[in-house]
Amino acid sequence: MIKKLRYRFKSSDTIGFWMVLPYVIYFFLFIGFPLVFSFILIFHRWNIVTPMQWIGLRNFYRLFHDVQFFLSLKNTLIFLLINIPLQIALALLLAVLLNQRIRLRGFFRAVFFLPVIVSGVVITILWQQLYAYETGLLNLLLMKIGITKIPWLNDPDWAMPSIAIMATWKNVGLYIVLFLVGLQGIPRYLYEAAEIDGAKPVQQFFHITLPALNNTMVLVVVLSTIGGFSLFIEPFVMTGGGPMNSTLSAMLYIYNQAFYFGHMGYAATLGFFFAFIVLLVVLIQRKVVERKD
């Protein structure tokens, strides 16, 4: 009996080992090794072609005196200030509507989620055509109703808000799904009791729906923040960081330093510093948004 149990345990352990092995290999090749190598790069100057040169902490000195990098951080924060509130408000509103018993509810849910699974480059090119100053559909519609054309991507004051609107349209479907999951987990009897007590729909929303969605709200805020800090494809394809560096995001700046200028060591330093900022912002957000049940 004991021998049979030992054989079973050994057999199950072997199967588990082989099941986990592919992920372990993946982790070391594509996560562990790049992280360690990037950390080593922080203290070196390297342009891929020539051998590495040890420079100590010079990359950090350059970072804290790099005006353009802090400009890219400012642009990214402007994007977040527009994108996150707009995205959360729109996603919550649409989720509440799509949680009602309406005709073609499944169809509308699929339509709103569709942009999430479409290639970001394809959507960016599409919106670039919509934003075109002379021939874009948006400006043609504005001219039809007698409003002056707007330089969506050509004016520094309009460029980043335009990208934020496009990013909201693309990603809102994911957060609609998350809010729908949270809404469907709220017991129906809470609303029935509120109706008996004479609570109006607006009161039910603020006193039942929002408190019950607290955990979902924390998740959505964190994911929106991380996604916003990862802004790259939109400015890279639509504006290249212009006009006048008004859409130069932090991720795009790091990319340019690494693959355009060949400053791999400095790009690694920027990457670690930027990751620390993202972590700090997310932790602060959790403290502000998260409430005790």
C-alpha positions, 0 to 999 in steps of 0.5 A: 500500500505504501509503495503504491502511494509513493508511486502515485506521488512520484508520478504526479510530481513528475507530471506536474514538473513537466507541465510547469517546465514550459512556463519556467523556461519562458519566464527565464528566457523572456522575463528573468534574463531581460530584467537582469541584463537590463539591470546590468546595462544601467551601469554601462554605455552600449550601442549594440555594436561596440562592446559595453563600457562601464560608466558607473552612475553616469546614466542616473546623472544624465537622467536627472538632468534630462529635460526632455524625459521629464517633458515626456513624463508631463505629457504622459500625466496629461494623457492620464488625467484625460483618459482615466476619468473619461474611460471610467465614467464612460465604461461605468455608464455603458455597463449600467445600460448594458446590464439592463434588460434591453433588446440585442444586449449581447450584440451591443456588448460584443460591439463595444468589446470589438475594438479591444481585440483589433490591432492597435496599429490598425485602429491608430491608422483609422483614427489618424484618417478621421483626424486629418485636417483637410479630409478627415471625417470629423472636420468634414462633419464640423464644417457641415454644421458650421463649425471651424475645422479643428487641427486635431493632431497639428496643434500642441493643445489638441494633439494629446487630448485627441490621442486620449479620446482615441485611446478611450474609444479603443479600450473602454470595452474591456472596462465595460466587461469588468464593470458588468461582472461587478454589477452582476455580482450585486444581489438583486434584493438590495435594490428591491429593499431600496425600492420599498424604502422609496429610494430613487434610481439615482440614490440606488446608484450612489448608495448601492451600486458604487459601494458594491463596485469598490473592488472592481473600481480599484482594479479598473483604476489600476489597469487604466493607469498601467495602460496609460503609462504604457502609451506608445503605439498611438503617438508613435504612429499618429504624430511621432511625438509631435507637434513640438514634442507635445505627444512625446510619451515616456515610453516613446522617449525610452524607445527612441533612446534605445533604438533610434539613438542606440543609447541602450544603457541609458534607455535601461536606466529610464525604464527602471526609473519609469517602472518605479514611478508607475509602481509609486502612482499605483500604490498611491491610487490604491490607498486613495480609491480602496475603501474598507468594506 
